Amino acid sequence: MKYAVLVIDMLEEFVRGRLKAEAAEAIVPKIANLLSFARSYGIPVVYAIDSHYPKVDKELELWGPHAIRGSPEARVVEELKPLETDYVVYKRRYDAFFETDLDLLLRELGVSAVILTGIHTHICVQQTAAGAFYRGYKVVVPVDCVAAATKEWHERGLEYMRAFFGAELTTSDQLIERLKKELSAPPASQYV
């Protein structure tokens, strides 16, 4: 099985801004650790970034202006900035697969399973899980690498993904340990 890590909407707007998730700051180091591991093992890292046109996108009617293209709030938080070797997909809807080339990219990379991280568990992460499931990808969600507006919405989102999309719920530490066994080990100096 070939994996890819998706980093969904880890933007200033959702981590430290007006629409921040309750546990957003707590998941940043967990995601950073998972990304370090993934990169060292050759697992592709793909950023799905909310990127809206002002006064056009329907989501703005529900949530007000947010993640406006080019704004400081629409930037990935410094601690998780994409590297040159990572991939970036810009989205205008909750589901990172909707009207983007994410599926094409993952297929070209030979990916069969997606590891979903980011914000908000019950909105963009859940809808991206749906998009992945509908396209035949295995869905894995490290529960300590996703966050929602409240703990209740977080738990609801996780349960929904497990029940309706067969998502494997785990922790980032458990996932890393399992993947170390599944995948070829990199040179010792690559992972700290």
Buried (B, 14 or more C-beta within 10 A) or exposed (E): EEBBBBBBBBBBBBBEBEBBBBBBBEBBBBBBBBBBBBBBBEBBBBBBBBBBEEEEBEBBEEBEBBBBBEBEBBBBBEEBEBEEEBBBBBBBBBBBBBEBEBBEBBBEBEBBBBBBBBBBBBBBBBBBBBBBBEEEBBBBBBBBBBBBBBEEBBBBBBEBBBEEBEBBBBEBEEBBEEBBEEBEEBEEEEBE
